[in-house]
Amino acid sequence: MMSAWVIMRRELASFFVSPLAYVVLTSWLMWNGVVFWVLTEFYARNAVASGAATPLSAFFGGSSLFFIPLLVFVPVLTMRLLAAEKQSGTIETLMTAPVSEASVVLGKYGASIVMWCVLWAPTLIYAWIMSQHGSVDWGATVASYFGILSLGAYFMAVGLLMSALAPNQIIAAVLSFVALGVLFTFGIGEFVFDGAMRELCAYLSMWSHMQSFSKGVVDTRYLVFDASVTILAVGLSIGALKARRHA
């Protein structure tokens, strides 16, 4: 575990001293700021039509504006985790060091989760702003952030796996975008199909996932799904590194 911790710190240090970190963070905050402003304007002008929905519930997965940037920002954040090491040749040094493949992968994955949390931490100010101008369901807000953490765990794991499989960062980003895009498209099937197929698509749906959490409902089915995908993707990433070491 100590090796994983050292690798995580190294990864975070290399990320936050690079221009990429600040380009990503600035772009992310600008996007979320605009989305929050648009949603508050919409709900202020359509208070009757919106019913029980609130700007915060819409912000946390209640519209496609939540998911579209994730399909872009997650690949950008994860593409460098292992693919950059291979592209620069430092992966060979890492593989000959006295650290296990599991430590490397877990360290990289831990760094990606910290990056994910850093992205979302500034959005806490939106809940504070709403509390100054109306009532906020803090239980639903906490559940929403819990859902974001759960969803991010498997998003980052998928991105890590693509980075482990790809020979360079560009291909890693494209593979991550396609993988997450396919998962997102499966979820749309709940609005298209009927019967068992609809139930399956609803279970896979990122939209249903976040709509449940944004209402304050912590559905264990989604937690099990997220944890399963995360464990599978991290395990396959470890396997990909082992295969590279013994190739």
NORBELDA-V313762 format. One record per pair of residues at least 12 apart in sequence whose ideal C-beta (glycine too) atoms are under 8 Angstrom apart, sorted by sequence separation. I is the first residue (numbers start at 1). J is the second residue. D is the distance in Angstrom with one decimal. If there is no record, write none. Layout:
I & J & D
I & J & D
//
This chain:
43 & 55 & 5.0
189 & 201 & 3.3
190 & 202 & 4.1
42 & 55 & 7.9
159 & 172 & 7.7
162 & 175 & 3.9
163 & 176 & 7.5
188 & 201 & 7.4
209 & 222 & 4.7
127 & 141 & 5.2
162 & 176 & 4.3
187 & 201 & 6.1
208 & 222 & 7.7
40 & 55 & 4.7
43 & 58 & 7.3
186 & 201 & 5.8
187 & 202 & 7.7
189 & 204 & 7.9
190 & 205 & 5.4
39 & 55 & 4.4
42 & 58 & 8.0
189 & 205 & 7.9
209 & 225 & 7.9
159 & 176 & 4.4
162 & 179 & 6.1
187 & 204 & 5.5
188 & 205 & 7.6
190 & 207 & 7.9
209 & 226 & 7.8
158 & 176 & 6.5
186 & 204 & 4.6
187 & 205 & 3.1
190 & 208 & 6.6
203 & 221 & 6.5
36 & 55 & 7.0
39 & 58 & 4.9
186 & 205 & 7.4
187 & 206 & 5.3
188 & 207 & 7.8
203 & 222 & 8.0
39 & 59 & 5.7
187 & 207 & 5.4
158 & 179 & 5.3
159 & 180 & 7.8
183 & 204 & 6.6
187 & 208 & 6.8
204 & 225 & 7.4
82 & 104 & 8.0
158 & 180 & 6.3
184 & 206 & 5.8
203 & 225 & 6.6
36 & 59 & 5.8
82 & 105 & 8.0
183 & 206 & 6.8
35 & 59 & 6.6
39 & 63 & 7.4
120 & 145 & 7.1
155 & 180 & 6.5
158 & 183 & 7.8
39 & 65 & 7.8
82 & 108 & 6.3
32 & 59 & 8.0
38 & 65 & 7.6
81 & 108 & 4.5
81 & 109 & 7.8
120 & 148 & 5.8
35 & 65 & 4.8
81 & 111 & 7.5
35 & 66 & 7.8
81 & 112 & 6.2
117 & 149 & 7.4
120 & 152 & 7.8
116 & 149 & 7.6
78 & 112 & 5.8
77 & 112 & 6.5
117 & 152 & 7.9
116 & 152 & 4.1
32 & 69 & 8.0
31 & 69 & 5.3
77 & 115 & 5.4
77 & 116 & 7.5
113 & 152 & 7.0
116 & 155 & 7.7
113 & 153 & 6.7
116 & 156 & 5.8
28 & 69 & 7.1
115 & 156 & 8.0
77 & 119 & 8.0
113 & 156 & 6.0
112 & 156 & 4.1
28 & 73 & 6.0
27 & 73 & 7.8
73 & 119 & 7.2
109 & 156 & 6.7
112 & 159 & 7.0
109 & 157 & 6.7
112 & 160 & 6.2
24 & 73 & 6.5
109 & 160 & 5.5
24 & 76 & 6.0
108 & 160 & 6.3
24 & 77 & 6.6
105 & 160 & 7.1
151 & 206 & 6.6
20 & 76 & 7.6
151 & 209 & 6.2
105 & 164 & 7.4
150 & 209 & 7.9
151 & 210 & 6.7
20 & 80 & 7.6
147 & 209 & 6.5
148 & 210 & 7.7
147 & 210 & 5.6
150 & 213 & 7.8
59 & 123 & 7.8
15 & 80 & 7.6
147 & 212 & 7.3
148 & 213 & 7.7
144 & 210 & 7.5
147 & 213 & 2.8
59 & 126 & 6.6
146 & 213 & 6.4
147 & 214 & 7.1
144 & 213 & 5.3
11 & 81 & 7.2
56 & 126 & 6.9
143 & 213 & 4.9
144 & 214 & 4.8
56 & 127 & 6.3
143 & 214 & 7.4
147 & 218 & 7.7
154 & 225 & 7.8
158 & 229 & 7.0
143 & 215 & 7.8
146 & 218 & 6.5
150 & 222 & 7.0
154 & 226 & 4.6
157 & 229 & 6.5
161 & 233 & 4.3
164 & 236 & 7.6
143 & 216 & 4.7
150 & 223 & 5.9
153 & 226 & 5.8
154 & 227 & 7.8
157 & 230 & 4.3
160 & 233 & 6.5
161 & 234 & 7.7
164 & 237 & 4.2
56 & 130 & 5.8
140 & 214 & 6.4
143 & 217 & 7.0
153 & 227 & 7.5
157 & 231 & 8.0
160 & 234 & 6.8
163 & 237 & 8.0
55 & 130 & 6.6
140 & 215 & 6.0
143 & 218 & 5.5
147 & 222 & 7.5
151 & 226 & 6.4
154 & 229 & 4.2
157 & 232 & 7.9
158 & 233 & 5.3
161 & 236 & 5.4
165 & 240 & 5.8
54 & 130 & 7.6
140 & 216 & 3.6
150 & 226 & 4.6
154 & 230 & 4.6
157 & 233 & 3.7
161 & 237 & 4.9
164 & 240 & 4.2
139 & 216 & 4.9
150 & 227 & 7.9
153 & 230 & 4.8
157 & 234 & 5.3
160 & 237 & 5.3
164 & 241 & 6.3
78 & 156 & 6.0
81 & 159 & 7.3
82 & 160 & 7.1
77 & 156 & 7.5
81 & 160 & 5.4
137 & 216 & 6.4
154 & 233 & 7.1
161 & 240 & 7.4
56 & 136 & 6.8
79 & 159 & 7.2
83 & 163 & 4.5
86 & 166 & 7.9
87 & 167 & 7.3
157 & 237 & 7.7
56 & 137 & 8.0
60 & 141 & 7.9
74 & 155 & 4.9
78 & 159 & 2.7
82 & 163 & 4.4
83 & 164 & 7.9
86 & 167 & 6.1
87 & 168 & 4.6
74 & 156 & 6.9
77 & 159 & 6.9
78 & 160 & 5.7
81 & 163 & 4.5
82 & 164 & 4.7
86 & 168 & 7.1
87 & 169 & 6.1
54 & 137 & 7.8
57 & 140 & 6.9
61 & 144 & 7.4
79 & 162 & 7.7
80 & 163 & 7.2
81 & 164 & 7.9
83 & 166 & 4.8
56 & 140 & 7.6
60 & 144 & 3.9
74 & 158 & 8.0
75 & 159 & 6.1
78 & 162 & 7.1
79 & 163 & 5.8
83 & 167 & 7.1
56 & 141 & 6.3
60 & 145 & 8.0
70 & 155 & 6.6
74 & 159 & 5.3
78 & 163 & 5.5
83 & 168 & 5.6
84 & 169 & 5.5
61 & 147 & 7.2
83 & 169 & 4.7
36 & 123 & 8.0
57 & 144 & 7.7
60 & 147 & 7.3
75 & 162 & 7.6
79 & 166 & 7.7
56 & 144 & 7.3
60 & 148 & 7.0
83 & 171 & 7.2
80 & 169 & 5.6
83 & 172 & 3.9
32 & 122 & 7.8
36 & 126 & 5.2
79 & 169 & 4.4
82 & 172 & 7.8
28 & 119 & 5.5
32 & 123 & 5.9
79 & 170 & 7.4
7 & 99 & 7.1
80 & 172 & 7.8
25 & 118 & 7.4
29 & 122 & 6.0
79 & 172 & 4.1
25 & 119 & 7.1
32 & 126 & 7.9
78 & 172 & 7.2
79 & 173 & 4.0
24 & 119 & 7.9
3 & 99 & 4.4
7 & 103 & 6.4
11 & 107 & 6.5
15 & 111 & 7.0
3 & 100 & 7.1
7 & 104 & 5.9
10 & 107 & 7.6
11 & 108 & 5.8
75 & 172 & 7.4
76 & 173 & 6.3
79 & 176 & 6.6
4 & 102 & 7.6
8 & 106 & 7.9
75 & 173 & 4.1
78 & 176 & 5.9
4 & 103 & 4.4
7 & 106 & 7.9
8 & 107 & 4.3
12 & 111 & 5.0
75 & 174 & 7.5
3 & 103 & 3.9
4 & 104 & 7.8
7 & 107 & 2.8
8 & 108 & 7.4
11 & 111 & 3.7
15 & 115 & 6.7
3 & 104 & 7.9
6 & 107 & 7.0
7 & 108 & 6.6
75 & 176 & 3.7
1 & 103 & 7.7
4 & 106 & 4.3
5 & 107 & 6.9
8 & 110 & 4.2
12 & 114 & 6.0
74 & 176 & 6.4
75 & 177 & 4.8
4 & 107 & 4.1
8 & 111 & 4.7
12 & 115 & 7.6
3 & 107 & 7.0
7 & 111 & 7.8
5 & 110 & 7.8
72 & 177 & 7.3
75 & 180 & 7.4
4 & 110 & 6.6
8 & 114 & 7.4
71 & 177 & 5.9
74 & 180 & 6.3
71 & 180 & 5.3
70 & 180 & 7.2
71 & 181 & 5.8
71 & 184 & 6.7
67 & 184 & 6.2
109 & 234 & 5.9
106 & 234 & 7.4
109 & 237 & 7.7
105 & 234 & 6.2
105 & 237 & 4.8
105 & 238 & 4.8
102 & 238 & 5.3
105 & 241 & 6.3
101 & 238 & 5.0
104 & 241 & 6.2
67 & 206 & 6.0
67 & 207 & 7.2
101 & 241 & 4.1
101 & 242 & 5.0
66 & 210 & 6.6
101 & 245 & 6.7
61 & 206 & 7.6
61 & 207 & 6.7
95 & 241 & 7.4
61 & 209 & 7.3
62 & 210 & 7.5
61 & 210 & 2.4
62 & 211 & 6.4
95 & 244 & 7.0
60 & 210 & 6.1
61 & 211 & 5.8
95 & 245 & 5.1
61 & 213 & 7.1
62 & 214 & 5.9
60 & 213 & 7.2
61 & 214 & 5.3
91 & 244 & 7.5
60 & 214 & 4.3
82 & 237 & 7.4
57 & 214 & 4.4
56 & 214 & 7.5
57 & 215 & 6.7
82 & 241 & 7.5
//
